[in-house]
Amino acid sequence: MTEQEKQPTADRDRTHKEAGEDQPSQETVQDDGAQVSTDSTTAGVPEAAIPELVIISGMSGAGRSTAAKCLEDLGWFVVDNLPPALIPTMVELGARSQGNVARIAVVVDVRGRRFFDNLRESLADLESKHVTRRIVFLESSDEALVRRFESVRRPHPLQGDGRIVDGIDAERELLRELRGDADLVIDTSSLNVHELRAKMDAQFAGEEEPELRATVMSFGFKYGLPVDADLVADMRFLPNPHWIPELRPFNGLNEEVSAYVFNQPGAKEFLDRYAELLRLIAAGYRREGKRYVTIAIGCTGGKHRSVATAEKLAARLAAEGVETVVVHRDMGRE
């Protein structure tokens, strides 16, 4: 036995430390050689210090970069194209920043099955550690995406040797599950950059996060259903003011048009019962942690009945403490 082996354990440890030798660490080595800490992501960090997390994803060409830039302008710490496996590490670093990084936004570009699996694992990891996270999904129609890619003369990242629409189809299928998990879906098909920024501002600019935010959107069925709608109501069971010559030039914001709509049999009853139904749904959304809901109110052209109803419904929701934004998607398109 050597002299060093005869030393008591504490003395040997002190000898190693004084000599600058590495002490055992709490790290393991993965198959690819990367070292990963075995500590809990937020171990020893007060819960209040854990940053808010927003994950921005969606279709290529739908406006992810614009949405990220908007959050950056609002003071969020934004990381673009971060590998999903590193999201928990990013949250840990933010938690240890002593409050300097209180809100983190991560842009995730899902382009492969393994990439997507890593994202699912990271989201499950964050959920197990009670990290508050929200997913914003940017959606757009095939026609709008094709037009955007053609205008910049760039291929879709997943089209390979095929057409742009082939890449869009592949990406849409890959993202189907993530879209279903999203807290907020924004359809950018008919939005310009400024309108998208306005939508992001409306959702994230407030200093205090409300319990629930609602977008009440009027639309015309002849222009298609809003793809980002959570709930859809059809007002075509009411007579159309379009066929009243003195009302035809106006829209649902006009008091006479609104009065005509709500003097029809069933109109007020519908509003009362639908508002009651929304109270029930809103309570469930809150329990499930859903913070955003888009309620679409439709009529034939999106000018009279849907506009008047959307305004009345939004006023009801606002009176009940739901932060509400009203959007008249198709008004003025005729």
N, C-alpha and C positions, 0 to 999 in steps of 0.2 A: 504494500500500500504506500502510495506516494505521500509526501508531506501535505500536499493540497487536499488529498482525499481524507487525511486525518482531521482536517479542520471541521469544526461544527458547521452545520448547514447555514446558519445565519451569517457566520464569518465568511463562508465561501461566497454567498450571495453578495456580501459587502465588497469582497475582493473583486468579483466580476463587475460590479457597478463602478467601482473606482477605476477599474481598467478600461471602462467605456464599452464593455461587451453588451450586446443587445439582450434585453430581457424578453421573456416570452410575451408574445402579443396575442390579441384576440382576433387574429385574422386567419382565414382559410384560403386555400388556393383552388380556384375552379379548374376545370379540365383545360380551359384555354389559357391558363397561366395567370389570369387576372386575380388580384387579391381583393377579397370582399370582407368587410368587417362583419363579425358575428354579433356585434352589439345591436340592440334595438335602434331603429332609425331615430327615434326621439328620446332615447334613454337619457335620463338626467336633465331633460329640458322641460321647463314648465309648459303646461298645455297652452297657456296664453301666448307663448312665444312661437308656436308652430304657425307658419305662414298660411294664408289663404292660397289655394291652388286652383288655377283655371287651365284646363287643357283645351287647346284650339285645334280642331281637326276638320275634316270634311273633304269635299271633292277638289281635286287639283283644278285651279282656275276659278274657284268659287269665291276667293277673296280672303284666304287665311292670312296673308301678309298684311292686308289692310286692317283686318280685325286686330292683329297683333300690334300693329303700329298705334292703333287707337288706344289700346290698353297701356302701351308704353307712354303715350302722351298723358295718360291719367295717373302716371306714377307707379305703374306695375313694373316689376323686374321681368323682362321678357327674354326667353331663350328660344331661338328658332331651330327647328329640326334636331331637337335633342333626342338621342336614342331612348326609347321607352324604358329600357332597363335602368337608366340613370335618373329617372324621375324621383324615386325615393331618396337617392343621394342628394339631389338638388334641394329637396324639401328639408333634409337633415342640415345641409349647409345654411339654408335660410333660417332654420330654427336656432342655429348657433351664432347668428349674426347680431344677437343682442337687440333685436327689433329693427335693425337697419334694412332687412329684407322682409317686409310684412306681407307682401302680395306677389306671388309668382305666377306668370303665365307661360305655358310651354306649348309651342307649336309642334304638333306631331304629324309627320308625313308618312302615312302607312302605305308602303309599296311592296310588301311581301308577307307571306303567311307567317314566317317566323317573327318578323317585325311585329305583326299584329298579336301573336301569342305573347311576346314580351310585354306588350302594352297591357294585355289582360292580366298578366301576372303582377305587373306593377300596380295596377288599380286595386287588385285584391290585397296586395301588401299595404297600400295606403289605407284601405278600408279597415283592415285589421288593427291598424295603429290609430284609428279614429281621426285621420286627417280629413279636414273638410275640403272636398274637391268638387269642381263643377266641370262639365264637358259642354263646350260650345261647338256645334256642328254647322259648318257652312255648306249649304245645299244649293244646287242650281240645275236648271233643266238641261237636257242633252243639247238642245238647239243653242242655248246661250253659251255652253261650254265649247261647243264646236266653233262657234263664231269667235270666241275669245282666243282660242288656240290658233285659228287661221289668221286672225288679225296680227298676231305677233310672230307668225310663221315658225312656230315651235311644235314639235311632236308631243303627244301626251306621254307622260313617263312610263305608262304601262302598255302602249300600243304595239311595241316591238316592230315586227314587219307588217302589221295590219294597219287598219285605218284608225283615225282619231276616235270614232265611235266604239271601236273594239276596246281601246284602252279605257274609255269612260265606263263601258259595261263591266269590264273586269274590276275596276276600282269601286264601282257602286256595289257590286256583289261582295267584295272584300270588306267594305265598310258598313254593310247592312246591320250587323249586330251592334257596332259602335253607335250608329245613328239611333238605334232603338234605346240605347242607354243614355243618350244626350239629355242634358237638363235644358238646353236652349238650342233650337234649330232655327237658323235664319236662311230663308230662301233669297238668294241674291240675283235671281234670273232677270228681274226688271229693275234692279237697284244700280245706281252709279256709285262711285267711291264716296261721295259726300253723304248719300243716303244711307250707305252701310255704316259709316262712321256715326251718323246720327242715331242709328239703332243701337250700336254698341254704347254710345254715350248714355242713351236712355236706360240701359240695363246696368251699367257699371259706374256711372259718374257719381252716384249718391255716396255720401260719406258713411251712412249707416245702411246696412243691407236689410231691406224690408222682409217681412215674412213671405210675401207672395207678390209677384209682379205679373200683371196681365196686359196683353196686347189684344184689343178688340178691333178686328179688321172687317170692314165691309168689302164685298167683292161681287162681281157679276159672274154667274154660272157660264155665260157664253164666252168668257175669257179664261175659264178653267179654274179648278179648285186650287186654293193656296196649299202648296206642298208642306208648309211648315205649320199648318193648323193642327192643334190638339183636339179641338171640338168644332163641329160645323153645324150651323142652324140654317134652315131653308125658309125664307120668308115669302116664297112664291105662293103660299096658301092665301095670301091677302091680295085684294084687287090692286092692279098696277096703276099708279098715278100717271103713268105715261099716256094713258088713254083719256085723261082729263085735259082738254086743250089748255086751260088756264094754268095747270100745274106742270105741264110737260117741260117748259123751259127751265124750271127750277130743280133743285136736288133736295135730298133729305135733310139738309141743314136749314132749309127754309121752314118757318113756323107753320105756314099753311099746309105744306106737304106733310110735315110731321103730324099735324092735327088730323089731316085726312087719313093717314095710315093708322093712327091709334084710335080713331073713331070707328074703325071697321070691326065687325064681330070677331071676337077671338084674339084681337091684337093685344089688349091690355092683359087678358088672362094668360096669354103666352109669355109676356114679359114677366109677370109675377111668378109664374111657375118655373120659367127658365132661370130666373134669378135665384129662386129657392133651390133648384137643382145645382146651380153653380156654387152655392154656399156649402152644400154637401160635398161636392167634388173638391172644392178648395180646402176644406178641412182634411180630406184624405191626402191631397197633395202635400199639405204642410206636414202631416204625419210621416209621409214617405220622403220628406226632404226635397221635394220638387219646388223650385222657386219661381219658375216661369211657366206661363200658360198662354197660348195663342188661341183666341176664340174667334172663329170666322163666321160672319153673318152674311148670307148670300141672298141675292134676288136675281132677276134676269140680267140686268145690265149693270148692277152695282151703283145705281144713281139715286133711287128714291127710297124704297122700302128698307133695304139693307142699311143704308146710311142713317136713316131716322132711327132704326132699331139699335144700331151700334152705339149711337150717341146716348140713347136712353139707358141702355144696358151698362155702358161705361160709367155713367153718372151713378147708377145704383152701386156698382162695385166700389167706386171711389168713396161713396158715403159709408161703406162698410169697412173701410180701412185697407182696401186693396189698391196698391199703386198701379194706376192704369194709364196706358197710352192708346190713343185712338188713331187708326190708320184707315184711310179710305182708298183702297188700292186702285179701283177702277173708275172712280168718279172723275169725269172730264174726258174719258176715252171715247165716248160716243161721237 
